[in-house]
């Protein structure tokens, strides 16, 4: 049997094993394929996926890294193995290794702006926001009309508490793309929330509402921020405004309000809110489950159990 015939046979067997979920057998066939075709990356990638799907992630990473080393030598960066390594390192929260491969890619392809974006994100995940700022500044210098790059820069600046420059970056993004201004400033508000700057987030949402007073989601977001700061009356009143703008979504909004109140440990108010949602949508079992959680938080185990049973009955009768 010729090498080509053996390759076709083993490849068919490997693919059949992968489809059938027999990953250990697929590993054997991919190893044979690599022995027959040592320079063929596709078989090394196949072996990586066989290891990955069998739960042997470290071995999969070793295979992808071998392909990655070859990718770095090419004039045009294909990046398949790089993309898989990025995904795996993110999933495993191995941010040091994520930064390392992103830095290596940039060293090999310094002019690729999209790869710079990967490096900036890696720095943020690794808790190195100042380094991310430097990366995003390079991106905005290279493409000064890219609104998304200014948003990334603004996000990183919030992370290092440089709030004036952060707002300037988001403002520049809005100037570049006015139709997306609301989305950009909403991102700024959420960046403030992630940084623990609730008062700044509140101010940003209120500024958005001055020009977008008919957007329910802004009232919902502002309501969440107010409640998180202990401003219950104002927060619940803000939710009422959202419901008035979109009455058909009242049940959904009440459920969100109930969960916001529960997260802030205002379980009595959450219970009353979930009850209102149930009155509007009595067949929605999720509302009952959330209500049960608040009962449990208050030590009302019997009511919680009864409410869960109601939810189970609703599920069975669907």
C-alpha positions in Angstrom: 0.0 0.0 0.0 1.4 3.4 -1.0 1.9 6.3 1.4 -1.0 8.1 -0.4 -3.3 5.1 0.0 -2.4 4.7 3.7 -3.0 8.4 4.2 -6.5 8.3 2.6 -7.4 5.2 4.7 -6.2 6.6 8.0 -7.7 10.0 7.4 -11.1 8.4 6.7 -10.8 6.3 9.9 -9.8 9.3 11.9 -12.7 11.4 10.7 -15.1 8.5 11.3 -13.8 8.1 14.9 -14.2 11.9 15.5 -17.8 11.8 14.3 -18.6 8.8 16.5 -17.0 10.5 19.5 -14.2 7.8 19.7 -11.5 10.4 20.3 -8.9 8.0 21.7 -9.0 6.0 18.5 -8.9 9.2 16.4 -5.7 10.2 18.3 -4.1 6.9 17.1 -5.0 7.5 13.5 -3.9 11.1 13.5 -0.5 10.1 15.0 -0.1 7.6 12.1 -1.0 10.3 9.6 1.6 12.7 11.1 4.3 9.9 10.9 3.4 9.5 7.2 3.1 13.2 6.5 5.4 15.1 9.0 5.0 18.4 7.2 1.2 18.4 6.9 -0.3 20.8 9.5 -3.9 19.7 8.9 -3.2 16.4 10.6 -1.5 18.0 13.5 -4.6 20.2 13.9 -6.8 17.1 13.7 -4.7 15.6 16.5 -5.2 18.7 18.5 -8.9 18.5 18.1 -9.0 14.8 19.0 -7.1 15.6 22.2 -9.3 18.7 22.9 -12.5 16.8 22.5 -11.3 14.0 24.7 -10.6 16.5 27.5 -6.8 16.4 27.2 -6.5 20.2 26.8 -2.8 20.4 27.6 -1.9 18.0 24.8 -4.2 19.9 22.5 -2.4 23.1 23.4 1.0 21.5 22.6 -0.3 20.6 19.1 -1.7 24.0 18.4 1.5 25.6 19.6 3.5 23.6 17.1 1.3 24.9 14.3 1.4 28.4 15.8 5.2 28.4 15.6 4.9 27.7 11.8 2.3 30.4 11.4 4.8 33.0 12.9 7.2 32.2 10.1 4.8 32.9 7.2 4.7 36.2 5.3 0.9 36.3 5.7 -0.4 35.4 9.1 -3.1 32.8 8.8 -3.7 32.6 12.6 -5.8 29.5 12.8 -3.8 27.9 15.6 -3.4 31.3 17.2 -7.2 31.8 17.3 -7.6 28.4 19.0 -5.0 29.1 21.6 -6.5 32.5 22.4 -9.9 30.8 22.9 -8.5 28.1 25.1 -6.4 30.4 27.2 -9.5 32.7 27.7 -11.7 29.8 28.7 -9.0 28.5 31.2 -8.3 32.1 32.4 -4.7 31.5 31.7 -4.1 35.2 30.9 -0.3 35.2 31.3 0.0 32.7 28.4 -2.6 34.6 26.5 -0.5 37.8 26.8 2.6 35.8 25.8 1.3 34.5 22.5 -0.3 37.9 21.6 3.0 39.7 22.3 4.8 37.1 20.0 2.3 37.7 17.2 2.8 41.5 17.4 6.6 41.0 17.4 6.2 39.1 14.1 3.4 41.2 12.6 3.7 44.7 14.2 1.6 46.4 11.5 -1.5 44.3 12.0 -4.0 46.5 13.8 -6.5 43.7 14.5 -3.7 41.7 16.3 -3.0 44.8 18.4 -6.6 44.6 19.5 -6.1 41.0 20.7 -3.0 42.2 22.7 -4.9 45.0 24.3 -7.7 42.7 25.3 -5.2 40.2 26.7 -3.5 43.0 28.8 -6.9 43.9 30.2 -7.8 40.3 31.1 -4.3 39.9 32.7 -4.9 43.0 34.9 -2.5 45.2 33.0 -4.8 48.1 31.9 -1.9 50.6 31.6 -0.3 48.4 29.0 -3.7 48.1 27.3 -3.9 51.9 27.1 -0.6 52.0 25.3 -1.8 49.4 22.8 -5.1 51.2 22.1 -3.3 54.5 21.7 -1.2 53.0 18.9 -4.4 51.8 17.3 -6.1 55.2 17.4 -3.0 56.8 16.1 -2.9 54.5 13.2 -6.6 54.7 12.4 -7.9 58.0 13.8 -11.3 57.5 12.3 -12.1 54.1 13.9 -14.7 54.8 16.6 -14.4 51.3 18.0 -10.7 51.8 18.8 -11.5 55.0 20.8 -14.1 53.0 22.7 -11.5 50.4 23.6 -9.1 53.2 24.6 -11.8 54.7 26.8 -12.5 51.4 28.5 -8.9 50.9 29.4 -8.6 54.5 30.6 -11.5 53.9 33.0 -9.6 50.9 34.3 -6.7 53.0 35.3 -9.0 55.7 36.8 -8.1 58.3 34.1 -11.7 59.4 33.8 -11.3 62.7 32.0 -9.3 61.1 29.2 -11.7 58.1 29.1 -14.7 60.5 28.6 -12.7 62.3 25.9 -12.1 59.0 24.1 -15.7 58.0 24.1 -16.7 61.6 23.1 -14.3 61.2 20.1 -15.9 57.9 19.2 -19.3 59.7 19.2 -18.0 62.5 17.0 -16.7 60.0 14.5 -19.9 57.9 14.4 -22.8 60.1 15.7 -25.4 57.4 14.9 -23.8 55.2 17.5 -23.3 57.8 20.2 -25.9 56.3 22.5 -24.3 52.9 22.4 -20.9 54.4 23.0 -21.9 56.4 26.1 -23.8 53.3 27.4 -20.5 51.4 27.1 -18.9 54.2 29.1 -21.5 53.9 31.8 -21.0 50.1 32.0 -17.3 50.6 32.1 -17.8 52.9 35.1 -19.9 50.2 36.8 -17.2 47.6 36.3 -14.7 50.0 37.9 -17.0 50.5 40.9 -17.8 54.1 39.9 -21.6 53.9 40.3 -22.0 57.7 40.7 -20.2 58.3 37.4 -22.3 55.6 35.7 -25.5 57.3 37.0 -24.4 60.7 35.7 -23.6 59.1 32.3 -27.0 57.4 32.0 -28.7 60.7 33.0 -26.8 62.5 30.3 -27.9 59.9 27.7 -31.5 60.4 28.8 -31.4 64.1 28.1 -31.3 63.3 24.4 -32.9 59.8 24.4 -35.8 60.1 26.8 -37.8 57.5 24.9 -35.3 54.6 25.4 -36.6 52.1 28.0 -33.3 50.3 28.4 -31.7 53.6 29.6 -34.3 53.9 32.4 -33.7 50.2 33.3 -30.0 50.7 33.5 -30.3 53.9 35.4 -32.8 52.2 37.8 -30.3 49.4 38.4 -27.5 51.9 39.2 -29.8 53.8 41.6 -30.9 50.7 43.5 -27.3 49.5 43.7 -26.5 52.8 45.5 -29.4 52.3 47.9 -31.7 54.9 46.2 -34.7 52.5 46.1 -37.5 55.0 45.7 -35.8 56.8 42.7 -34.7 53.5 41.2 -38.2 51.9 41.3 -39.7 55.1 39.9 -37.2 55.0 37.0 -38.4 51.5 36.3 -41.9 52.7 36.2 -40.9 55.2 33.4 -39.5 52.3 31.4 -42.7 50.3 31.8 -44.8 53.3 30.7 -42.7 53.5 27.5 -43.1 49.8 26.7 -46.2 48.4 28.4 -46.0 45.1 26.6 -42.7 44.3 28.4 -43.9 45.2 31.8 -43.7 41.6 33.1 -40.1 41.3 31.8 -39.2 44.6 33.3 -40.7 43.7 36.7 -38.7 40.5 36.7 -35.5 42.4 36.0 -36.4 44.9 38.8 -37.1 42.0 41.2 -33.7 40.5 40.5 -32.0 43.9 40.9 -33.6 44.4 44.2 -32.7 40.8 45.3 -29.0 41.3 44.3 -29.0 44.5 46.5 -30.6 42.4 49.4 -33.9 44.2 49.3 -35.8 40.9 49.3 -39.1 42.3 50.7 -39.4 44.7 47.8 -38.2 42.0 45.4 -41.0 39.6 46.6 -43.7 42.2 46.0 -42.2 42.9 42.5 -42.0 39.3 41.5 -45.7 38.9 42.6 -46.6 41.7 40.3 -44.8 40.0 37.4 -46.6 36.7 38.2 -49.9 38.5 38.2 -49.2 39.7 34.7 -47.7 36.4 33.4 -48.9 33.6 35.7 -47.6 30.9 33.4 -44.0 32.1 33.5 -42.3 29.5 35.8 -39.1 31.5 36.0 -40.8 34.3 38.0 -41.9 31.8 40.6 -38.3 30.4 40.9 -36.9 33.9 41.5 -39.6 34.6 44.0 -38.7 31.4 45.8 -35.0 32.6 46.1 -36.1 35.7 47.8 -38.3 33.8 50.2 -35.3 31.6 51.0 -33.1 34.7 51.6 -35.6 35.8 54.2 -35.7 32.4 55.9 -39.2 31.5 54.7 -38.4 28.0 53.6 -42.0 26.8 53.5 -43.1 29.6 51.2 -40.1 29.0 49.0 -40.8 25.3 48.6 -44.5 26.0 47.9 -43.5 28.5 45.2 -41.0 26.0 43.6 -43.8 23.4 43.5 -46.0 25.9 41.7 -43.2 26.5 39.1 -42.9 22.7 38.6 -46.7 22.3 38.0 -46.5 25.1 35.4 -43.7 23.3 33.6 -45.5 20.0 33.6 -48.7 21.6 32.2 -47.0 23.2 29.2 
